[in-house]
Amino acid sequence: MKNILLAAALAATAFAQSAEDWPTGNRTTPPTINSVSPLGVARGATVEMNVEGLNLARTSAVYFSEPGIKARILRIKELPDLSDVRLGSNGTPSTVDLGPLPPRNQVALEVTVDPKSPIGPVGLRLLTPLGTSPEARFEVEPYYGESSDREPNNTPEEALETYLPTILVGTISKPGDVDYYKLNVKDGEQLVFEDAARELGSSLQPVIGIYDSNQNLVKEFGNYGGREQITFAYKFSKGGTYYLRVADYQSSGSGGHFYRTKVGRLPLALAAFPLGVEKGKAAQIRLTGYNLGKETVEVKGEPSPEDMRSVIFRPQTPAGLAFNRVKLALGDWPEMLASGSNTSLAQAQPVTVPATINGRLEAAENYYRFHARKGEQVVLEVDANRLGSLLDSILEIVDAKGASVERATVRCVLETSTTLFDRGSTGRGLRITSQSGFAVGDYMMVGAEIIKVAAMPRGPDDDFTFEGFDNQRLTYFDTTAEAHAVDSPVYKVQFFPAGAKFAPNGLPVVHLPYRNDDGGPGYEKDSLLHFTAPADGDYVVRLHDVRGLKGPDYTYRLTMRPPTSDFMLSVSQKNPNVPQGGRIPVTVTAFRIDDFDGPIEVSVKDLPAGLHATSGVIGSGQTSVTLLLSSDEDARLDGAVPLEVVGRAQLGKQWAERRADTDDRLKLISLMPKSDIIMTTETKQVVLEPGGTAEVEVAIHRNNNYGGRVPVEVRNLPPGVRVLDVGLNGVLINENENRRKFVLAALPTAQPVEQPIIVSGDIETRAPQQSSYAAEPIMLKVRAKAQANALVQPAPEKPSANK
């Protein structure tokens, strides 16, 4: 990697077009990567790689997520503009002026991959005078050679002949398109297929058919989704000529429906058993897969650097290291094996809590019996799908007679519905027909999931925002996030003890059982259940697959333990570009484990001279905090520097430290020239009482001839405080304005709190990266009613470019 001295004088590179025809003038668009070619590089090879995108001129360095890869910049050239068609949220062409098109560039790199580099995806970022680019990806591959898609190849007669081993490379470019390849195999030869394109962002759901020389279908893989769309093997009982047909499961096609399928005697590990090892001990792990050699390996219970909760390794095979990694859980509790006979309530296997049970779901259900005292809390969690198992688990608690144990009674008190369009099971927003009667902090039930309102809609054409982590909404009472169709009922709900009775109000009453399908962020399709024993006695855990499937590949780890408070952190954005002399917001979100609700102190570590960061606290009842990254006017860096965000909290009697996104090696801070706006606030402090309001005024100074509108975002608001009546576009400084007032309101239920809030202004660009620039923090205080009178204290006068 090469590093250079970044200077503010390089700001001129952002502006390559005249703004005469653009009423809002220029704007600084962050560097953007649109394509990488080739998408695969063989180990030990040196290739020319072309990276195309916006504002990549004067690229000076390349950063890779994996070791053993080097790059040299060969040349950079400007490319012709592409059509600029942008759609708004309603599907019609957007009318928001984003200024002239930024320059489109091609950066030619000479990329060299070490012969010992592991097979797999590699992330890269480019460093430019405007900061670092978003992450792009390519694949490090074995030295097999490519069999590239050459049209026409839509029939067996047009099939491209391949020689093994090989990598099938092509694109299902339009709906209904198929690609044929021809190959010759020996009697009894087994070929392994692995497609790497999904890791690179392909939309293809590949279906590969194997046809004999008479064009009869022998076997088809991928029609049922799952692992077969990525990896499978086939043993040819009879040698000769065969044809491979590559298609999309839904018969779709586009430039984004590409494949990179390795074919040969690939050393791949598909599964392991048991799926984990106890910390500080060693275990014999049995591997299943292809061409692995030894079936059993000894694994020590030592954490991996990228994930302190896991052991990650590549098995050694006769052909070298396996092409993929094996991930095992690292356990804290005594381990045991499932008996295998625990397939009914009567045969439930006894377990003494705490324990971790390693099992296979080879019957429809597995049962485990444990004893608990009244009020005793037991956490039950499954590790399976996250570790490569085919199991999509469900956990349920029943009593000794097999009856469901009721967790709580849910009373619906207000009804509305979803609207506008269908929503999936991820994402934090839902469009709700009516806001009336709802407030921040309310619980809603949509389908079978219970969620909590984090922010009310800013206007009639906006979503409710719900509590979440890493853009996935959180569910409560161990319910599971679901997809919701338009007009699905939505209820405001209240919670009461199990068995509670009410006078009818015309709305449902739901008796919530102890049951979980998906555990939420970080758990993927694995289950997580928090149980509190309603009485002394024996209870039974019922574990099964949500689809009713079973088999030797449906392995799992079931851990039963007392609650263990902990947290994980995620930071957004992961490659902040800090303007010289300016400030940008960075949001850190906590995923609280086992109902941990203590304060988390968050800071940025190891910043070089010239860069600064505020610290913050994720308070009780909150899940995120916004920090400010800033730089001095004369700051200089010899390249991008790591972004290290650390959280510290007291867990029980001890303090614990957790780092954000430890698996991401491309979290980088870089400098950029002076931003298009400088945001200031006319307010130093806001003091509110429950039910009170206060007016806040913000202002901007425009730089670089920027004349566009500036959406304003208010960050770090505590629960119970919201921005009032912001309209369809939120708080907005229009093109002909330089200041704006808005009103903060404390709900009547707002609790006393004191914390800084951050006001930032956004520059709308064609890049996916954030271009938001912040003012200095405003101290917000919510006090008990007798202590406050919605007091606003103006900031002291100081020189400003606006005055």
Secondary structure, DSSP 8 states (H G I E B T S, - for coil): -------GGGGGGG--S--TT-TT-------EEEEEE-SEEETT-EEEEEEEEES-TT--EEEESSSSEEEEEEEEEEE-------B-TTSSB------S---EEEEEEEEEE-TT--SEEEEEEEEETTEE---EEEEEE-S--EEE--SS-SSGGG-EE--SSEEEEEE--STT--EEEEEEE-TT-EEEEEE-GGGGT----EEEEEE-TT--EEEEESTT-GGGGTEEEEE-SS-EEEEEEEEETTS---TT-EEEEEEES--EEEEEESSEEETTSEEEEEEEEES-S-SEEEEE---BTTBTTEEEE--EETTEE-SS-EEEEEESS-EEE--S---SSTT-EE--SSEEEEEE--SSEEEEEEEE-TT-EEEEEEESGGGT----EEEEEEETTS-B-EEEEEEEEEEEEB-SS-B-SSBSEE-BS--TT--TT-EEEETTEEEEEEE--SSTT--EEE-EETTEE--STT-----B-TT-EEEEEEEE-TT------SS-EEEEESEES---TTTTT--EEEEE-SSSEEEEEEEEETT---STT-EEEEEEE----EEEEEEE-SS-EEETT-EEEEEEEEEEETT--S-EEEEEE---TTEEE--EEE-TT--EEEEEEEE-TT---SS-EE-EEEEEEEETTEEEEEETTTT-TT-EEEEES--SEEEEESEEEEEE-TT-EEEEEEEEEE-TT--S-EEEEEE---TTEEEE---TT-EEE-TT-SEEEEEEEE-TT---EEEEEEEEEE---SSSS--EEE---EEEEE--GGG----EEE------TT-
